[in-house]
Amino acid sequence: MHNKIESLQSWRAIMAIMIFILHVCPEKIPLLAGGNEALSFFIILSGFVLGMSDREYLVSVNSVGKFVGKRLKKIFPLHIFMIFLCVLLELITFMANHDFSNFLNLMGKVVIDSAMLQAFVPNENWYFSLNGVSWYLSAMMYFYIIFIPIYQALKKVSMNFLKNLLWGGYCSM
């Protein structure tokens, strides 16, 4: 099982590199024009690998805290460090322009971004604020929180119902 997941990890790495290149120079590489597809592939594959590799957390809904905590330990320190750097750059800009009129707005964004809630603010100036790509972390934390309860609920549903649900969703597209 472990070797199979490692082979899937290589596909995740390829998609992550494509997404990174697309963010760095989107107009220069027409082959990578399908960035949305690369992101979708990456997210779906990540969910599958997550479900296969962390089975001990899928036992009960009570393990959501441990599951999310494990993920936070990996990403939160770097996330906070990047927010610190972004705030530092913003403050340097404020000082250079002698304009502190947006200081309170900046502090609000720091609170929202630190709590990883920016993906839930329906305003582009907020969900792409500070570290613009951290909206992804915000969305992922939400999915981490709902992953185990949804998994537990789906275990109780019959396989025929799930097949019909998926087939109905596919046909409606």
C-alpha positions as CSV (number, residue, x, y, z in Angstrom):
1,M,0.0,0.0,0.0
2,H,2.8,2.4,0.9
3,N,4.5,2.1,-2.5
4,K,1.2,2.8,-4.3
5,I,0.7,6.0,-2.3
6,E,4.3,7.1,-3.0
7,S,3.7,6.7,-6.7
8,L,0.6,8.9,-6.3
9,Q,2.7,11.4,-4.4
10,S,4.9,11.9,-7.5
11,W,1.7,13.0,-9.4
12,R,0.9,15.4,-6.6
13,A,4.5,16.8,-6.9
14,I,4.1,17.3,-10.7
15,M,0.8,19.1,-10.3
16,A,2.2,21.3,-7.5
17,I,5.1,22.3,-9.8
18,M,2.7,23.1,-12.6
19,I,0.6,25.2,-10.2
20,F,3.7,27.0,-9.0
21,I,4.9,27.7,-12.5
22,L,1.5,28.9,-13.5
23,H,1.5,31.4,-10.6
24,V,5.0,32.6,-11.4
25,C,4.6,33.1,-15.2
26,P,1.1,32.3,-16.4
27,E,1.3,33.9,-19.8
28,K,4.6,32.5,-20.9
29,I,3.8,28.8,-20.9
30,P,0.7,27.9,-23.0
31,L,1.2,24.2,-22.2
32,L,0.3,25.0,-18.6
33,A,-2.9,27.0,-19.5
34,G,-4.9,24.3,-17.7
35,G,-3.9,25.5,-14.2
36,N,-7.4,25.0,-12.9
37,E,-7.3,21.3,-14.0
38,A,-3.9,20.9,-12.3
39,L,-5.3,22.4,-9.1
40,S,-8.4,20.2,-9.2
41,F,-6.2,17.1,-9.9
42,F,-3.9,18.0,-7.0
43,I,-6.8,18.5,-4.5
44,I,-8.7,15.4,-5.5
45,L,-5.5,13.3,-5.4
46,S,-4.5,14.8,-2.0
47,G,-7.9,13.9,-0.6
48,F,-7.5,10.3,-1.8
49,V,-4.0,10.0,-0.4
50,L,-5.1,11.6,2.9
51,G,-7.9,9.1,3.2
52,M,-5.6,6.2,2.5
53,S,-2.7,7.3,4.7
54,D,-4.5,8.5,7.8
55,R,-6.9,5.7,8.4
56,E,-6.4,5.7,12.2
57,Y,-8.2,9.1,12.3
58,L,-11.1,7.9,10.3
59,V,-12.3,5.6,13.1
60,S,-14.6,8.2,14.8
61,V,-15.8,11.8,14.6
62,N,-14.0,12.4,18.0
63,S,-10.6,12.2,16.2
64,V,-11.2,15.4,14.2
65,G,-9.2,17.4,16.7
66,K,-6.2,15.1,16.5
67,F,-6.4,15.0,12.7
68,V,-6.6,18.8,12.3
69,G,-3.9,19.3,15.0
70,K,-1.5,17.0,13.1
71,R,-2.1,19.2,9.9
72,L,-1.7,22.5,11.8
73,K,1.6,21.4,13.2
74,K,2.9,21.1,9.7
75,I,1.6,24.3,8.1
76,F,0.9,26.8,10.8
77,P,4.4,27.9,11.8
78,L,5.3,28.7,8.2
79,H,1.9,30.4,7.7
80,I,2.5,32.7,10.6
81,F,6.0,33.5,9.5
82,M,4.8,34.5,6.1
83,I,2.1,36.7,7.6
84,F,4.8,38.4,9.7
85,L,6.9,39.0,6.5
86,C,3.9,40.4,4.7
87,V,2.9,42.7,7.6
88,L,6.5,43.9,7.8
89,L,6.5,44.8,4.1
90,E,3.1,46.5,4.5
91,L,4.4,48.6,7.4
92,I,7.5,49.6,5.4
93,T,5.2,50.7,2.6
94,F,3.1,52.7,5.1
95,M,6.2,54.4,6.4
96,A,7.6,55.1,2.9
97,N,4.3,56.7,1.9
98,H,3.7,58.4,5.2
99,D,0.2,57.0,5.1
100,F,-1.2,54.9,8.0
101,S,-4.8,55.2,7.0
102,N,-5.1,51.5,6.3
103,F,-3.4,50.3,9.5
104,L,-6.7,49.1,11.1
105,N,-7.7,47.4,7.9
106,L,-4.3,45.6,7.9
107,M,-4.7,44.5,11.5
108,G,-8.1,43.0,10.7
109,K,-6.6,41.1,7.8
110,V,-3.8,39.8,10.2
111,V,-6.5,38.5,12.5
112,I,-8.5,36.8,9.8
113,D,-5.4,35.4,8.0
114,S,-3.9,34.1,11.2
115,A,-7.1,32.3,12.0
116,M,-7.1,30.9,8.5
117,L,-10.6,32.3,7.8
118,Q,-9.8,34.5,4.8
119,A,-11.4,32.0,2.3
120,F,-14.8,32.7,4.0
121,V,-14.7,36.5,3.5
122,P,-16.5,37.2,0.2
123,N,-14.2,40.0,-0.8
124,E,-11.1,39.6,-3.1
125,N,-9.3,42.2,-1.1
126,W,-9.6,40.1,2.0
127,Y,-9.3,36.5,0.8
128,F,-6.2,37.3,-1.2
129,S,-4.8,39.7,1.4
130,L,-1.3,39.6,2.9
131,N,0.0,36.2,1.6
132,G,-2.3,35.8,-1.4
133,V,-2.0,32.1,-1.8
134,S,-2.8,31.3,1.8
135,W,-6.5,31.3,0.9
136,Y,-5.8,27.7,-0.1
137,L,-4.7,26.9,3.5
138,S,-7.8,28.5,4.7
139,A,-10.0,26.3,2.5
140,M,-7.9,23.2,3.3
141,M,-8.4,23.7,7.0
142,Y,-12.2,23.8,6.4
143,F,-12.0,20.5,4.4
144,Y,-9.8,18.9,7.1
145,I,-12.5,19.7,9.7
146,I,-15.4,18.3,7.7
147,F,-13.5,15.3,6.2
148,I,-13.9,12.8,9.1
149,P,-17.6,13.6,9.8
150,I,-18.4,13.3,6.1
151,Y,-16.4,10.0,5.9
152,Q,-18.3,8.7,8.9
153,A,-21.7,9.7,7.4
154,L,-20.8,8.1,4.0
155,K,-19.9,4.8,5.6
156,K,-23.5,4.5,6.8
157,V,-25.0,5.1,3.3
158,S,-25.6,2.2,1.0
159,M,-23.2,1.8,-2.0
160,N,-26.1,1.8,-4.5
161,F,-27.2,5.2,-3.2
162,L,-23.7,6.6,-3.6
163,K,-23.4,5.2,-7.1
164,N,-26.7,6.7,-8.0
165,L,-25.8,10.0,-6.4
166,L,-22.5,10.2,-8.3
167,W,-24.1,9.1,-11.6
168,G,-26.8,11.8,-11.1
169,G,-24.2,14.4,-10.4
170,Y,-22.2,13.4,-13.5
171,C,-25.3,13.4,-15.8
172,S,-26.4,16.8,-14.6
173,M,-23.1,18.4,-15.7
